[in-house]
Amino acid sequence: QVQLVESGGGLVQAGGSLRLSCAASGSIFSINAMGWYRQAPGKQRELVARITSGGGTNYADSVKGRFTISRDNAKNTVYLHMNSLNPEDTAVYYCNANLITIAYWGQGTQVTVSS
């Protein structure tokens, strides 16, 4: 099993920045990729950014150039650096760890961007 603990959400004004952290523990050697998803009220959960065990990354078109996903292997932590935030980025952000046959989710952290 893998446990994920997120932190770093909060309230920020439009144009501001936040950094989300996701600390992984447990069977981390089995993780193929980790990612950040978000879910706004009344909308489906969507992929924001993803980083593979090989270091490859991909982003949703809506966050390209503004968000950066990174990882610190020594700390078993994945980060989401969010810049130029706008109200459309308001959502609960979830960390995800993808193994071959199963995926794990964090509890979610709220990000609210005020206009």
Secondary structure, 3 states (H helix, E strand, C coil): CEEEEEECCEEEECCCCEEEEEEEEECHHHCCEEEEEEECCCCCCEEEEEEECCCCEEECCCCCCCEEEEEEHHHCEEEEEECCCCHHHCEEEEEEEECCCCEEECCCEEEEEEC
